[in-house]
Amino acid sequence: MRYSLQVQYIGKNYAGSQIQFENGKEIETPTIQGELEKAFRKLKIGSNTENNNRQFKTVFSGRTDRGVNAIGQVIHFDTDECIVASKFVYQLNEVLPKDISVSDLEVVSDRFHAQKSAIRRYYRYVFINRKYKNAFDGDLMRVKFDVDIERMNRALSYLLGEHDFSSFKNSGTLNPSKVCIIERAECHRLGDRVMIDIVGNRFLYNMVRTIVGTLLEIEGHHLEPEHMKDVLDACDRTKAGQTVSPYGLTLMKVTYLQ
């Protein structure tokens, strides 16, 4: 039987969402997947009496990097057991670390795949726009110069549609495809916090953080918003801005066909 599960986490203490391997061996570093599967084993979920050697595995909707958070990460897993949702979610949350939680357990079709069935992903990046620090800023990046929300939205508008996003891709992307479809890209201010929302069918490695870095380069150097289009059209990573801190980035939601 296949189940889907929503996962929330603060990524600061983890080396990304996925278990990592080197030369075929698992690297002993804390990951969201590793902690989840450890918790599953504590609850004895995923065992198979016919094949005790079967390796239990959780499949994520997508990889998030070291330090990136999630509110709407989705995983799926297979088990022979019939799970009572309310009891299972409660028990799993009790044994997970305090910076990881789960919700919304559902039975899904065997054809459902957390990654391959997803049609849309929504990320939000948040930074502080203030000259002086505040003890409650946490790990959020602080931008000292004033940013113009209207100009930033004009720059983001050039990303809408289907494009080659090579300019915003850092090395390390295993998937050779560099084309993404961006449905929504906009920002707004709430007090001294600036929130940048980007929704697309898929994202390249560090793509959102590099887009934010390019936005800040445009604002910090008083470039025209059209500079974003020039960077996009160049398909050249050296033309884009820096890849900003991961701590302000959150995977908000993953959407599937009903």
FISE-431314 format. One record per residue (C-alpha): x, y, z. Coordinates in steps of 0.1 Angstrom, whole numbers, plus 5000, padded with zeros to 4 digits. Layout:
XYZ
...
This chain:
500050005000
501350354991
500950655014
501751025010
502851245039
503351615043
506651715060
507752035076
511252115087
513752385096
516852295075
519552475096
520852165113
520751935082
522851875052
519751885029
516651675026
518251365010
520451095023
523851145006
526250884992
529850874983
531350584963
528150384969
528250425007
525950645028
527650955043
526950985080
525651335080
522251445094
519551475067
515751505068
515351175050
517651005074
515851135104
512451035090
513550685081
515050645116
511750745131
509950505108
512150225121
511450315157
507750265149
508549945130
506950085098
508149945065
508949585077
508049305054
507748955068
508248795034
511548975028
513149115060
516049235039
513949485019
515249835024
512550085034
512750415016
510950745016
510650934982
510651314983
508951554960
512351714954
515651784970
516152084992
519752205000
521552245033
519752505054
516552525033
513252495051
509952335041
506352375051
504852175022
507351905014
505651575002
506951225005
505550884996
506450545010
505250185006
504349945034
502349625039
500749765070
497349945072
498150265091
495650465112
496450815101
495751015133
497650765155
500550735131
501051105127
501051165164
503450885171
505850985144
505951345156
506751225191
509951045179
511051295153
513551575162
511951905173
512752075140
510951815119
507251745119
504651555097
500951595088
498251485064
498951125059
496850985030
496550655011
497450714974
497450524942
500350294934
500950524904
501450824926
505050934928
505951224951
508551364927
507351254892
503651324898
504251684910
503151954885
503952274905
506352384933
506052704953
509152854970
509353164992
512553355000
512453605029
515053865039
515354155063
515554505047
516954715075
520254885082
520654765118
520354415132
517654295156
518154015181
515053845166
516253845130
517353485135
519253345105
517553555079
519853755056
519854135062
520054375033
521154715045
520254925014
516755015006
515054794979
512254914956
509454654955
507954784923
511354764905
511954414919
508554304906
509354444871
512654244871
510853924883
508253954855
510953874829
511253524844
507553434837
507053164811
509152884797
512952964796
516352814798
517552904833
521152814829
522253154841
520753074875
522052724879
524952644901
527152344893
525952014908
522751974889
522451614878
519451664855
520751794821
517551974814
517752344821
514252454809
511652554835
508252704834
507652984859
503953064865
504353324892
507253544904
506553844926
507554004958
505954214986
506954385018
505654315053
507154565076
510954525073
510654175057
510654125020
509053805006
509753674972
507353404959
508253194929
506052914915
507152684887
506952324874
510552254884
513652434897
517452394891
520052354917
520252684937
518052854911
515753054935
518653174957
520553284926
517553474913
517353654946
521053734944
520453884910
517554094922
519754234950
522554304925
520054504904
518854694934
522254744950
523954864918
520955064906
520654864874
517554864853
515054594860
515554474824
518954354835
517154034847
516153964811
519754014799
520953764825
518253514816
518953544778
522653504783
522353144796
525653214814
525953164852
528753434854
526253704843
523953644874
524353754909
525653564939
523853264954
522353404986
522053235020
519752935022
518253025055
515553245041
514252985016
511252765022
509452515001
505852625007
503752384986
503852104961
500852064938
499651744921
496951664896
493751574914
